[in-house]
Amino acid sequence: MSVPDTIAAVKGFRDVLPDESRRWRAFEEAAERLFTRYGFGEIRLPVVERTELFARSLGETTDIVEKEMYSFADRDETGLTLRPEATAGVVRAYLEGGLAQSDPSARLFYRGPMFRRERPQRGRYRQFYQIGAEVLGRDDPLADAELLVMLDRYLAGVGARATRLELNSVGDRVCRPVYRERLREFGRAHLAGLCPDCHRRLERNPLARWSRARRSWPARRWWRTACARGAARTWLRCAHCSSRSVWPTR
């Protein structure tokens, strides 16, 4: 009797078998207990959203939107996308579901799969899972601080070791435009070392993640990622909002 051909899993996707699934459930239950103590309620979001939701929230020139999203046209030609992240969907649900009126300072947490067509490698898959929490309707720093404390307690509670918290900021409405223009000036002075994709992003959105130049030399990382030759890293602090940024010095 012949053995039927086996259909393998899609590249970048994998099964979570029972032994591992039990460990996953322990992490999820620990998050649910902690988030509930902080007054967060769980929200369950659809896996598919309108493509325009992510293009608007993430930026049309970002790598996620341009290269990594699983997008397709529905039968009525509506553009749909498997969610690459959950924050945009949480905000949509907050507004569409009327929480902005009934619970303006809503505390919501979510869990579930996200999808990005990244290059598969050890520990990184095209379907990956996230647990996250969002505080909506507030713009004070105490809300951010509370989330960070909650995250630290969660990591300690599940026994995570050698963890390090790194914070970054893109500034505010006052200093961000100034930084964007200085970044654009720097890019224009190094056009020969930039790929065509970066030329386009330089004008449209220089704060978007720049791709690696198609050259033999490696790109050095500054701000998010730039492909200018020899861009050294220097930390500067904005005098207006005190955010710390990476500044290209050469």
VEXTORFI-671275 format. One record per residue: x, y, z of N, C-alpha, C, CB in turn; residue in one letter. Coordinates in Angstrom, 3 decimals. Glycine has a CB too. Example, Ala and Ser with C-alpha at 12.3 -4.5 7.8 and 13.67 -1.06 7.14 Angstrom:
# VEXTORFI-671275
      n_u      n_v      n_w     ca_u     ca_v     ca_w      c_u      c_v      c_w     cb_u     cb_v     cb_w rest
   13.190   -5.690    7.800   12.300   -4.500    7.800   13.200   -3.300    7.800   11.308   -4.473    9.046    a
   12.850   -2.250    7.080   13.670   -1.060    7.140   12.900    0.030    7.870   14.084   -0.598    5.725    s
END
This chain:
# VEXTORFI-671275
      n_u      n_v      n_w     ca_u     ca_v     ca_w      c_u      c_v      c_w     cb_u     cb_v     cb_w rest
    0.852   -1.198    0.000    0.000    0.000    0.000    0.886    1.245    0.000   -0.963    0.007    1.236    m
    0.658    2.119   -0.936    1.494    3.302   -1.060    1.158    4.316    0.023    1.332    3.929   -2.442    s
    2.189    5.044    0.456    2.006    6.071    1.465    1.647    7.386    0.769    3.286    6.228    2.341    v
    0.553    8.023    1.158    0.176    9.282    0.492    1.219   10.357    0.727   -1.193    9.769    0.987    p
    1.358   11.255   -0.236    2.293   12.360   -0.103    1.864   13.276    1.052    2.384   13.155   -1.425    d
    2.851   13.741    1.815    2.588   14.632    2.944    2.625   16.082    2.478    3.612   14.400    4.079    t
    1.644   16.837    2.873    1.618   18.270    2.576    2.255   18.992    3.751    0.152   18.786    2.315    i
    3.362   19.663    3.512    4.096   20.345    4.583    3.446   21.675    4.933    5.556   20.570    4.176    a
    3.757   22.158    6.123    3.294   23.486    6.536    3.922   24.552    5.636    3.643   23.755    8.030    a
    3.249   25.664    5.510    3.742   26.775    4.704    5.006   27.343    5.351    2.652   27.879    4.552    v
    5.968   27.731    4.529    7.219   28.294    5.026    6.946   29.503    5.918    8.135   28.690    3.854    k
    7.563   29.506    7.084    7.374   30.610    8.010    6.224   30.415    8.975    7.163   31.856    7.254    g
    5.515   29.293    8.857    4.402   28.973    9.747    4.700   27.632   10.422    3.038   28.924    8.962    f
    4.194   27.442   11.610    4.487   26.194   12.300    3.342   25.799   13.214    5.778   26.315   13.097    r
    3.343   24.536   13.607    2.352   24.010   14.533    2.849   24.177   15.964    2.049   22.525   14.228    d
    1.935   24.404   16.876    2.245   24.426   18.303    1.625   23.163   18.898    1.699   25.744   19.012    v
    2.466   22.191   19.193    2.008   20.887   19.651    1.672   20.914   21.146    3.071   19.823   19.365    l
    0.985   19.884   21.652    0.435   19.937   23.021    1.414   20.318   24.116   -0.137   18.629   23.358    p
    2.636   19.766   24.134    3.573   20.089   25.207    3.891   21.588   25.223    4.868   19.273   25.049    d
    4.159   22.138   24.050    4.456   23.571   23.979    3.209   24.396   24.226    5.058   23.930   22.620    e
    2.079   23.915   23.759    0.829   24.650   23.937    0.488   24.815   25.417   -0.313   23.936   23.212    s
    0.795   23.811   26.227    0.557   23.936   27.669    1.401   25.047   28.272    0.855   22.613   28.377    r
    2.637   25.179   27.819    3.489   26.258   28.323    2.966   27.612   27.861    4.944   26.062   27.857    r
    2.495   27.676   26.621    1.902   28.922   26.126    0.720   29.336   27.005    1.446   28.761   24.654    w
   -0.128   28.370   27.331   -1.320   28.681   28.121   -0.939   29.234   29.489   -2.196   27.432   28.282    r
    0.160   28.739   30.068    0.614   29.262   31.359    1.006   30.731   31.242    1.801   28.440   31.887    a
    1.693   31.103   30.153    2.065   32.506   29.944    0.819   33.371   29.742    3.010   32.640   28.730    f
   -0.126   32.867   28.978   -1.336   33.640   28.709   -2.165   33.836   29.967   -2.173   32.955   27.641    e
   -2.274   32.798   30.771   -3.062   32.899   32.005   -2.396   33.839   32.997   -3.251   31.515   32.641    e
   -1.055   33.839   33.048   -0.349   34.774   33.931   -0.613   36.213   33.503    1.169   34.488   33.929    a
   -0.620   36.465   32.189   -0.906   37.810   31.689   -2.337   38.210   32.012   -0.664   37.887   30.177    a
   -3.270   37.300   31.828   -4.675   37.617   32.101   -4.891   37.954   33.573   -5.576   36.443   31.695    e
   -4.286   37.203   34.473   -4.444   37.487   35.907   -3.894   38.860   36.256   -3.742   36.415   36.751    r
   -2.701   39.172   35.754   -2.077   40.455   36.075   -2.842   41.611   35.458   -0.633   40.478   35.599    l
   -3.184   41.501   34.169   -3.884   42.591   33.499   -5.232   42.855   34.157   -4.073   42.272   32.014    f
   -5.910   41.796   34.575   -7.209   41.965   35.228   -7.065   42.717   36.538   -7.868   40.609   35.474    t
   -5.985   42.452   37.290   -5.765   43.174   38.547   -5.546   44.664   38.292   -4.559   42.585   39.301    r
   -5.018   45.000   37.141   -4.809   46.404   36.785   -6.056   47.026   36.135   -3.613   46.527   35.837    y
   -7.132   46.292   36.078   -8.375   46.844   35.550   -8.536   46.754   34.049   -8.483   48.243   35.946    g
   -7.768   45.893   33.377   -7.885   45.735   31.933   -8.908   44.652   31.595   -6.519   45.393   31.317    f
   -9.661   44.891   30.533  -10.595   43.903   30.030  -10.111   43.359   28.697  -11.995   44.504   29.889    g
  -10.407   42.103   28.442   -9.927   41.486   27.204  -10.806   41.874   26.028   -9.882   39.962   27.343    e
  -10.160   42.170   24.902  -10.854   42.422   23.647  -10.379   41.393   22.631  -10.604   43.881   23.136    i
  -11.314   40.811   21.910  -10.982   39.820   20.882  -11.251   40.439   19.518  -11.806   38.498   21.070    r
  -10.203   40.539   18.737  -10.258   41.271   17.472  -10.292   40.316   16.289   -9.062   42.216   17.349    l
  -10.862   40.739   15.165  -10.788   39.916   13.955   -9.363   39.829   13.435  -11.705   40.478   12.869    p
   -9.045   38.711   12.827   -7.712   38.520   12.257   -7.551   39.342   10.983   -7.457   37.031   11.967    v
   -8.651   39.613   10.290   -8.624   40.354    9.026   -9.209   41.747    9.235   -9.408   39.593    7.920    v
   -8.519   42.739    8.702   -9.006   44.122    8.740   -8.883   44.715    7.347   -8.215   44.979    9.782    e
   -9.519   45.862    7.143   -9.339   46.586    5.887   -7.886   47.049    5.764  -10.309   47.797    5.804    r
   -7.326   46.906    4.580   -5.921   47.262    4.363   -5.647   48.711    4.714   -5.527   47.003    2.921    t
   -6.577   49.590    4.435   -6.374   51.020    4.677   -6.157   51.331    6.159   -7.568   51.809    4.158    e
   -6.666   50.465    7.052   -6.482   50.694    8.479   -5.004   50.678    8.835   -7.237   49.642    9.295    l
   -4.257   49.718    8.301   -2.832   49.617    8.612   -2.016   50.621    7.805   -2.329   48.198    8.344    f
   -2.433   50.891    6.576   -1.716   51.886    5.772   -1.780   53.250    6.438   -2.299   51.961    4.348    a
   -2.908   53.550    7.067   -3.070   54.844    7.725   -2.332   54.892    9.060   -4.550   55.143    7.939    r
   -2.383   53.814    9.834   -1.801   53.835   11.175   -0.295   53.611   11.177   -2.460   52.792   12.030    s
    0.200   52.730   10.297    1.621   52.414   10.271    2.402   53.305    9.322    1.818   50.979    9.886    l
    1.726   53.848    8.314    2.399   54.681    7.314    2.600   53.908    6.027    3.747   55.185    7.843    g
    2.204   54.508    4.912    2.245   53.806    3.633    3.655   53.483    3.175    1.560   54.622    2.585    e
    4.669   54.186    3.690    6.041   53.961    3.235    6.847   53.070    4.180    6.744   55.285    3.074    t
    6.215   52.496    5.189    6.940   51.612    6.101    7.143   50.244    5.454    6.183   51.469    7.442    t
    8.159   49.523    5.920    8.418   48.182    5.410    7.228   47.263    5.631    9.654   47.596    6.069    d
    6.553   47.417    6.769    5.425   46.537    7.068    4.359   46.662    5.995    4.832   46.860    8.449    i
    3.986   47.890    5.656    2.914   48.109    4.679    3.369   47.768    3.270    2.433   49.558    4.732    v
    4.581   48.159    2.910    5.034   47.990    1.532    5.476   46.567    1.207    6.164   48.933    1.257    e
    6.030   45.847    2.194    6.686   44.582    1.873    6.223   43.382    2.686    8.133   44.737    2.052    k
    5.624   43.597    3.860    5.449   42.482    4.777    3.996   42.084    5.027    6.085   42.813    6.066    e
    3.023   42.832    4.557    1.639   42.508    4.875    1.087   41.450    3.918    0.774   43.771    4.822    m
    0.252   40.585    4.462   -0.494   39.627    3.655   -1.819   40.293    3.279   -0.725   38.263    4.430    y
   -1.872   40.842    2.087   -3.051   41.577    1.635   -3.652   40.909    0.410   -2.696   43.040    1.324    s
   -4.964   41.062    0.266   -5.659   40.469   -0.875   -6.968   41.222   -1.101   -5.924   38.946   -0.643    f
   -7.516   41.055   -2.283   -8.801   41.673   -2.619   -9.913   40.669   -2.382   -8.817   42.172   -4.091    a
  -10.936   41.073   -1.648  -12.103   40.224   -1.429  -12.926   40.157   -2.715  -12.965   40.756   -0.246    d
  -13.965   39.359   -2.708  -14.761   39.184   -3.925  -15.442   40.469   -4.373  -15.804   38.114   -3.708    r
  -15.663   41.377   -3.438  -16.237   42.670   -3.818  -15.159   43.722   -4.032  -17.218   43.147   -2.754    d
  -13.885   43.256   -4.163  -12.726   44.109   -4.415  -12.308   44.957   -3.206  -13.019   45.014   -5.576    e
  -12.862   44.680   -2.039  -12.404   45.359   -0.832  -11.004   44.863   -0.471  -13.393   45.126    0.344    t
  -10.090   45.772   -0.204   -8.741   45.391    0.190   -8.709   44.930    1.637   -7.777   46.554   -0.012    g
   -8.271   43.696    1.860   -8.213   43.121    3.193   -6.793   42.680    3.514   -9.183   41.941    3.315    l
   -6.460   42.652    4.791   -5.107   42.300    5.229   -5.169   41.476    6.508   -4.252   43.569    5.448    t
   -4.368   40.414    6.551   -4.171   39.700    7.808   -3.400   40.630    8.740   -3.408   38.334    7.591    l
   -3.885   40.819    9.930   -3.330   41.868   10.799   -1.844   41.644   11.085   -4.107   41.925   12.119    r
   -0.996   42.652   10.840    0.423   42.565   11.193    0.694   43.013   12.617    1.246   43.396   10.241    p
   -0.258   43.690   13.230   -0.175   44.134   14.619   -1.598   44.427   15.078    0.760   45.401   14.778    e
   -1.767   44.651   16.384   -3.128   44.729   16.926   -3.559   46.124   17.351   -3.247   43.817   18.090    a
   -2.633   47.051   17.536   -3.009   48.355   18.072   -4.027   49.071   17.198   -1.783   49.219   18.232    t
   -3.821   49.033   15.887   -4.766   49.712   14.981   -6.165   49.128   15.121   -4.293   49.599   13.516    a
   -6.260   47.789   15.239   -7.558   47.159   15.410   -8.202   47.515   16.736   -7.425   45.669   15.297    g
   -7.395   47.646   17.789   -7.933   48.040   19.090   -8.535   49.442   19.010   -6.833   47.986   20.174    v
   -7.834   50.364   18.374   -8.346   51.730   18.253   -9.618   51.746   17.408   -7.278   52.659   17.633    v
   -9.634   50.983   16.325  -10.848   50.921   15.504  -12.036   50.424   16.319  -10.628   50.010   14.288    r
  -11.829   49.342   17.086  -12.905   48.784   17.893  -13.346   49.758   18.982  -12.465   47.464   18.518    a
  -12.394   50.482   19.558  -12.692   51.477   20.588  -13.634   52.554   20.049  -11.393   52.120   21.106    y
  -13.387   52.991   18.822  -14.231   54.018   18.213  -15.529   53.427   17.668  -13.472   54.730   17.095    l
  -15.422   52.341   16.913  -16.602   51.761   16.277  -17.564   51.164   17.300  -16.186   50.693   15.277    e
  -17.029   50.602   18.382  -17.880   49.962   19.382  -18.475   50.909   20.401  -17.110   48.928   20.090    g
  -18.178   52.200   20.298  -18.768   53.175   21.190  -18.077   53.318   22.536  -20.167   52.831   21.412    g
  -16.917   52.678   22.700  -16.209   52.796   23.974  -15.709   54.219   24.214  -15.037   51.820   24.015    l
  -15.465   54.940   23.142  -15.003   56.322   23.300  -16.026   57.157   24.069  -14.730   56.956   21.926    a
  -17.310   56.764   24.013  -18.353   57.470   24.748  -18.673   56.770   26.075  -19.617   57.579   23.892    q
  -18.796   55.456   26.064  -19.200   54.737   27.274  -18.055   54.492   28.253  -19.810   53.425   26.894    s
  -16.826   54.389   27.749  -15.660   54.140   28.597  -14.464   54.877   28.008  -15.366   52.608   28.724    d
  -14.448   56.207   28.118  -13.410   57.005   27.433  -11.986   56.590   27.766  -13.580   58.452   27.778    p
  -11.708   56.241   29.018  -10.355   55.822   29.409  -10.287   54.296   29.485   -9.953   56.454   30.776    s
  -10.620   53.669   28.379  -10.704   52.209   28.346   -9.331   51.567   28.519  -11.334   51.744   27.033    a
   -9.307   50.437   29.229   -8.100   49.623   29.399   -8.386   48.270   28.768   -7.692   49.477   30.924    r
   -7.674   47.972   27.724   -7.953   46.762   26.944   -6.688   45.947   26.754   -8.559   47.122   25.579    l
   -6.834   44.618   26.816   -5.705   43.756   26.477   -6.156   42.724   25.456   -5.130   43.063   27.743    f
   -5.205   42.209   24.702   -5.512   41.280   23.619   -4.435   40.208   23.552   -5.628   42.024   22.266    y
   -4.727   39.161   22.847   -3.765   38.102   22.568   -4.189   37.420   21.282   -3.672   37.080   23.749    r
   -3.216   36.890   20.562   -3.571   36.199   19.333   -2.493   36.295   18.286   -4.847   36.743   18.786    g
   -2.747   35.673   17.126   -1.736   35.639   16.060   -1.702   36.911   15.233   -1.987   34.465   15.151    p
   -0.489   37.269   14.798   -0.251   38.366   13.855    0.503   37.772   12.660    0.567   39.558   14.530    m
    0.522   38.501   11.555    1.090   37.950   10.327    1.951   38.996    9.617   -0.030   37.453    9.391    f
    3.199   38.641    9.368    4.084   39.490    8.576    4.960   38.591    7.709    4.956   40.414    9.492    r
    5.083   38.962    6.456    5.902   38.147    5.565    7.368   38.575    5.662    5.397   38.260    4.105    r
    7.938   38.333    6.843    9.342   38.615    7.063   10.186   37.425    6.621    9.604   38.949    8.539    e
   11.469   37.644    6.586   12.372   36.559    6.241   12.438   35.578    7.411   13.788   37.101    5.886    r
   12.008   34.328    7.225   12.004   33.377    8.341   13.415   33.113    8.851   11.350   32.060    7.916    p
   13.549   33.042   10.159   14.816   32.714   10.794   14.519   32.136   12.162   15.744   33.961   10.898    q
   15.558   31.700   12.838   15.361   31.065   14.135   14.612   31.999   15.086   16.713   30.658   14.743    r
   13.497   31.521   15.597   12.722   32.297   16.545   11.826   33.349   15.931   13.625   32.942   17.484    g
   11.816   33.472   14.608   10.961   34.461   13.948   10.155   33.768   12.856   11.807   35.631   13.355    r
    8.839   33.912   12.937    7.951   33.257   11.987    7.009   34.273   11.367    7.156   32.134   12.669    y
    6.400   33.882   10.276    5.485   34.787    9.575    4.118   34.832   10.251    5.330   34.357    8.113    r
    3.797   33.827   11.017    2.662   33.905   11.941    3.249   33.856   13.339    1.610   32.734   11.704    q
    3.063   34.929   14.092    3.612   35.007   15.438    2.508   35.480   16.377    4.850   35.962   15.494    f
    2.748   35.353   17.650    1.698   35.601   18.629    2.112   36.717   19.577    1.377   34.322   19.416    y
    1.145   37.545   19.931    1.402   38.672   20.815    0.372   38.727   21.932    1.398   39.981   20.029    q
    0.837   39.208   23.080   -0.036   39.624   24.167    0.247   41.104   24.372    0.204   38.776   25.496    i
   -0.773   41.924   24.402   -0.543   43.359   24.515   -1.635   44.039   25.314   -0.445   43.984   23.144    g
   -1.354   45.247   25.759   -2.315   46.037   26.527   -2.278   47.475   26.046   -2.017   45.961   28.046    a
   -3.426   48.105   26.017   -3.549   49.478   25.542   -4.400   50.286   26.523   -4.167   49.516   24.118    e
   -3.953   51.499   26.815   -4.766   52.465   27.563   -5.179   53.549   26.581   -3.978   53.074   28.799    v
   -6.465   53.735   26.387   -6.964   54.695   25.407   -7.613   55.882   26.103   -7.964   54.026   24.457    l
   -7.656   56.999   25.404   -8.319   58.178   25.931   -7.493   58.982   26.913   -9.569   57.780   26.577    g
   -6.216   58.632   27.067   -5.332   59.382   27.965   -4.038   59.699   27.234   -5.045   58.584   29.273    r
   -3.474   60.884   27.527   -2.202   61.251   26.916   -1.164   61.650   27.953   -2.403   62.381   25.935    d
   -1.418   61.329   29.227   -0.457   61.686   30.270    0.582   60.588   30.420   -1.173   61.934   31.612    d
    1.791   60.938   30.845    2.865   59.954   30.962    2.626   58.891   32.018    4.138   60.647   31.261    p
    1.725   59.142   32.981    1.458   58.139   34.006    0.863   56.871   33.410    0.522   58.703   35.061    l
    0.093   57.008   32.340   -0.465   55.821   31.687    0.644   54.965   31.094   -1.466   56.226   30.591    a
    1.630   55.610   30.473    2.772   54.865   29.933    3.567   54.213   31.060    3.686   55.795   29.105    d
    3.782   54.951   32.146    4.548   54.416   33.262    3.857   53.201   33.862    4.753   55.485   34.329    a
    2.537   53.265   33.967    1.794   52.135   34.527    1.945   50.888   33.656    0.310   52.495   34.678    e
    1.895   51.061   32.347    2.071   49.928   31.440    3.465   49.317   31.573    1.827   50.365   29.995    l
    4.464   50.162   31.741    5.835   49.670   31.880    6.013   48.904   33.189    6.831   50.836   31.812    l
    5.423   49.411   34.260    5.497   48.696   35.539    4.778   47.361   35.428    4.887   49.542   36.682    v
    3.647   47.359   34.765    2.887   46.121   34.587    3.696   45.110   33.782    1.542   46.404   33.891    m
    4.364   45.572   32.728    5.203   44.690   31.925    6.334   44.107   32.762    5.771   45.441   30.720    l
    6.978   44.948   33.567    8.078   44.478   34.401    7.594   43.411   35.384    8.716   45.653   35.160    d
    6.429   43.620   35.957    5.885   42.645   36.903    5.501   41.347   36.194    4.664   43.229   37.630    r
    5.025   41.466   34.979    4.685   40.253   34.239    5.932   39.421   33.951    3.973   40.609   32.928    y
    6.986   40.058   33.475    8.218   39.340   33.163    8.806   38.695   34.412    9.241   40.284   32.528    l
    8.757   39.418   35.535    9.255   38.836   36.782    8.378   37.671   37.220    9.314   39.900   37.890    a
    7.077   37.800   37.004    6.152   36.768   37.441    6.288   35.463   36.687    4.768   37.259   37.311    g
    6.681   35.530   35.417    6.829   34.298   34.631    8.260   33.782   34.656    6.394   34.535   33.188    v
    9.116   34.439   35.445   10.473   33.937   35.618   11.447   34.322   34.530   10.438   32.485   35.716    g
   11.150   35.395   33.772   12.079   35.833   32.726   13.350   36.377   33.362   11.425   36.908   31.819    a
   14.478   35.999   32.833   15.756   36.411   33.400   16.540   37.265   32.395   16.580   35.175   33.816    r
   17.440   38.053   32.927   18.340   38.885   32.116   17.561   39.725   31.111   19.365   38.008   31.381    a
   16.431   40.275   31.528   15.653   41.151   30.652   16.116   42.589   30.817   14.142   41.032   30.955    t
   15.985   43.366   29.769   16.381   44.767   29.775   15.323   45.580   29.047   17.775   44.959   29.120    r
   14.884   46.627   29.663   13.860   47.490   29.080   14.527   48.640   28.344   12.898   48.024   30.169    l
   14.224   48.792   27.063   14.768   49.875   26.256   13.624   50.763   25.779   15.580   49.320   25.053    e
   13.763   52.061   25.992   12.728   53.015   25.618   13.218   53.895   24.481   12.314   53.873   26.824    l
   12.311   54.262   23.612   12.645   55.148   22.501   11.481   56.102   22.268   12.968   54.336   21.209    n
   11.721   57.170   21.566   10.682   58.146   21.285   10.963   58.805   19.947   10.592   59.199   22.407    s
    9.899   59.140   19.229   10.062   59.898   17.984    9.761   61.376   18.227    9.138   59.335   16.873    v
    9.773   61.778   19.489    9.564   63.185   19.796    8.097   63.572   19.819   10.290   64.034   18.804    g
    7.832   64.856   19.706    6.460   65.338   19.714    6.222   66.259   18.519    6.149   66.070   21.036    d
    5.083   66.954   18.533    4.710   67.780   17.374    5.631   68.968   17.163    3.300   68.273   17.531    r
    6.384   69.349   18.195    7.292   70.492   18.066    8.647   70.057   17.525    7.467   71.193   19.419    v
    9.255   69.038   18.162   10.620   68.690   17.776   10.684   67.680   16.632   11.357   68.143   18.966    c
    9.613   66.901   16.415    9.672   65.894   15.354    9.829   66.509   13.969    8.427   65.038   15.387    r
    9.088   67.568   13.607    9.294   68.165   12.281   10.710   68.685   12.073    8.315   69.292   12.070    p
   11.304   69.245   13.129   12.679   69.744   13.019   13.631   68.586   12.776   13.091   70.520   14.291    v
   13.447   67.514   13.528   14.314   66.350   13.356   14.133   65.744   11.961   14.020   65.295   14.441    y
   12.882   65.683   11.500   12.614   65.107   10.177   13.351   65.872    9.094   11.109   65.103    9.884    r
   13.364   67.207    9.186   14.032   68.007    8.168   15.546   67.855    8.245   13.648   69.470    8.313    e
   16.098   67.792    9.456   17.537   67.587    9.592   17.935   66.202    9.054   17.964   67.736   11.074    r
   17.095   65.227    9.290   17.352   63.887    8.777   17.299   63.874    7.251   16.339   62.888    9.355    l
   16.358   64.626    6.694   16.253   64.727    5.240   17.483   65.423    4.654   14.974   65.484    4.845    r
   17.963   66.461    5.322   19.179   67.144    4.861   20.377   66.203    4.873   19.469   68.371    5.735    e
   20.484   65.409    5.922   21.589   64.449    6.002   21.505   63.433    4.866   21.579   63.726    7.363    f
   20.307   62.938    4.580   20.144   61.968    3.506   20.488   62.544    2.150   18.737   61.450    3.489    g
   20.084   63.788    1.906   20.385   64.418    0.627   21.876   64.586    0.427   19.697   65.763    0.526    r
   22.620   64.783    1.527   24.077   64.927    1.431   24.774   63.600    1.185   24.622   65.556    2.695    a
   24.034   62.479    1.305   24.623   61.148    1.128   23.813   60.321    0.134   24.711   60.414    2.477    h
   23.272   60.975   -0.884   22.431   60.277   -1.857   23.175   59.146   -2.557   21.907   61.257   -2.889    l
   24.475   59.324   -2.797   25.240   58.290   -3.508   25.295   56.989   -2.728   26.653   58.777   -3.788    a
   25.134   57.060   -1.414   25.202   55.863   -0.597   23.847   55.280   -0.255   25.934   56.158    0.650    g
   22.785   55.808   -0.885   21.437   55.342   -0.593   20.860   54.595   -1.788   20.533   56.518   -0.212    l
   20.041   53.593   -1.484   19.396   52.823   -2.547   18.205   53.614   -3.100   18.936   51.429   -2.021    c
   17.682   53.250   -4.275   16.533   53.971   -4.848   15.318   53.993   -3.923   16.141   53.343   -6.169    p
   15.110   52.909   -3.184   13.989   52.870   -2.259   14.141   53.939   -1.186   13.871   51.487   -1.619    d
   15.378   54.123   -0.688   15.625   55.142    0.326   15.507   56.555   -0.250   17.004   54.945    0.940    c
   15.858   56.736   -1.534   15.665   58.043   -2.171   14.193   58.441   -2.093   16.144   58.015   -3.652    h
   13.336   57.502   -2.390   11.898   57.777   -2.369   11.417   58.067   -0.947   11.116   56.592   -2.960    r
   11.841   57.259    0.007   11.407   57.446    1.383   11.992   58.706    2.010   11.786   56.243    2.209    r
   13.139   59.108    1.524   13.764   60.313    2.051   12.845   61.512    1.909   15.082   60.580    1.345    l
   12.134   61.588    0.797   11.243   62.724    0.555    9.858   62.508    1.154   11.120   62.979   -0.934    e
    9.360   61.278    1.101    7.996   61.020    1.562    7.901   60.866    3.076    7.459   59.779    0.897    r
    8.832   60.141    3.655    8.774   59.890    5.092   10.142   59.445    5.589    7.702   58.826    5.424    n
   11.039   60.366    5.882   12.400   59.986    6.280   12.456   59.261    7.617   13.269   61.209    6.346    p
   11.395   59.329    8.426   11.385   58.613    9.695   10.988   57.156    9.539   10.450   59.288   10.656    l
   10.526   56.790    8.349   10.196   55.390    8.109   11.478   54.573    8.096    9.419   55.218    6.775    a
   11.334   53.291    8.268   12.498   52.418    8.315   13.126   52.333    6.931   12.112   51.012    8.829    r
   14.375   52.773    6.827   15.064   52.743    5.541   15.655   51.373    5.333   16.159   53.827    5.464    w
   15.621   50.904    4.102   16.141   49.573    3.803   17.656   49.606    3.667   15.505   49.023    2.522    s
   18.247   48.443    3.671   19.683   48.329    3.513   20.063   48.616    2.065   20.170   46.933    3.941    r
   21.079   49.413    1.883   21.505   49.770    0.531   22.004   48.547   -0.210   22.595   50.843    0.572    a
   21.782   48.552   -1.491   22.218   47.411   -2.294   23.686   47.587   -2.682   21.333   47.257   -3.559    r
   24.519   47.572   -1.679   25.950   47.731   -1.857   26.656   46.602   -1.137   26.432   49.106   -1.341    r
   27.949   46.508   -1.324   28.702   45.451   -0.655   28.990   45.790    0.792   29.996   45.188   -1.383    s
   28.928   47.097    1.149   29.232   47.471    2.529   27.964   47.398    3.363   29.850   48.891    2.599    w
   28.111   47.027    4.649   26.925   46.908    5.506   26.403   48.266    5.925   27.241   46.078    6.742    p
   25.119   48.353    6.059   24.523   49.588    6.564   24.663   49.631    8.074   23.034   49.701    6.150    a
   24.890   50.822    8.597   24.947   50.994   10.042   23.607   51.548   10.519   26.123   51.936   10.453    r
   23.245   51.187   11.724   21.919   51.543   12.217   21.949   52.915   12.884   21.405   50.480   13.204    r
   21.007   53.801   12.473   20.803   55.040   13.189   19.341   55.417   13.023   21.756   56.170   12.674    w
   18.857   56.097   14.025   17.416   56.317   14.197   16.744   54.971   14.161   16.831   57.266   13.098    w
   16.057   54.571   13.113   15.596   53.194   13.050   16.602   52.384   12.246   14.175   53.103   12.425    r
   16.634   52.563   10.949   17.663   51.925   10.133   17.925   52.835    8.953   17.233   50.488    9.665    t
   19.175   53.135    8.698   19.522   53.954    7.544   20.545   53.216    6.711   20.059   55.338    7.975    a
   20.679   53.589    5.479   21.635   52.900    4.631   22.688   53.864    4.106   20.922   52.216    3.473    c
   22.980   54.909    4.870   24.032   55.831    4.479   25.379   55.306    4.949   23.769   57.233    5.048    a
   26.377   55.412    4.118   27.709   54.938    4.471   28.256   55.705    5.678   28.662   55.079    3.273    r
   28.749   54.959    6.667   29.460   55.553    7.792   28.636   56.447    8.680   30.587   56.316    7.295    g
   27.367   56.194    8.846   26.567   57.034    9.729   26.862   56.670   11.171   25.062   56.883    9.425    a
   27.556   57.545   11.882   27.912   57.267   13.268   26.724   57.561   14.176   29.143   58.098   13.697    a
   26.734   56.972   15.376   25.621   57.152   16.296   26.009   58.113   17.414   25.177   55.802   16.877    r
   25.178   59.109   17.629   25.372   60.031   18.724   24.009   60.288   19.350   26.047   61.356   18.247    t
   23.925   60.209   20.674   22.657   60.448   21.350   22.486   61.937   21.608   22.581   59.656   22.671    w
   21.342   62.468   21.213   21.001   63.854   21.508   19.676   63.882   22.264   20.917   64.703   20.201    l
   19.508   64.841   23.142   18.259   64.968   23.877   17.547   66.233   23.429   18.511   64.988   25.404    r
   16.285   66.066   23.066   15.498   67.215   22.609   15.243   68.158   23.784   14.152   66.752   21.974    c
   15.503   69.449   23.585   15.319   70.421   24.657   13.848   70.667   24.944   16.000   71.728   24.304    a
   12.983   70.317   23.966   11.559   70.604   24.154   10.845   69.470   24.878   10.890   70.856   22.808    h
   10.996   68.220   24.389   10.234   67.119   24.969   11.119   66.129   25.710    9.464   66.401   23.892    c
   12.440   66.349   25.719   13.388   65.503   26.443   13.458   64.085   25.897   13.023   65.459   27.899    s
   12.963   63.848   24.677   13.118   62.525   24.093   14.548   62.370   23.593   12.100   62.299   22.943    s
   15.022   61.137   23.604   16.400   60.885   23.200   16.399   60.242   21.829   17.135   59.988   24.228    r
   17.190   60.751   20.909   17.202   60.268   19.540   18.614   59.941   19.095   16.581   61.292   18.608    s
   18.695   59.081   18.081   19.990   58.787   17.463   20.215   59.783   16.358   20.056   57.328   16.918    v
   21.369   60.416   16.365   21.632   61.473   15.403   22.786   61.076   14.496   21.938   62.796   16.118    w
   22.630   61.168   13.173   23.744   60.872   12.272   24.745   62.015   12.270   23.235   60.610   10.847    p
   25.988   61.709   12.581   26.976   62.774   12.726   27.898   62.911   11.528   27.794   62.537   13.949    t
   27.854   61.962   10.600   28.715   62.085    9.419   27.907   61.783    8.172   29.938   61.137    9.517    r
END
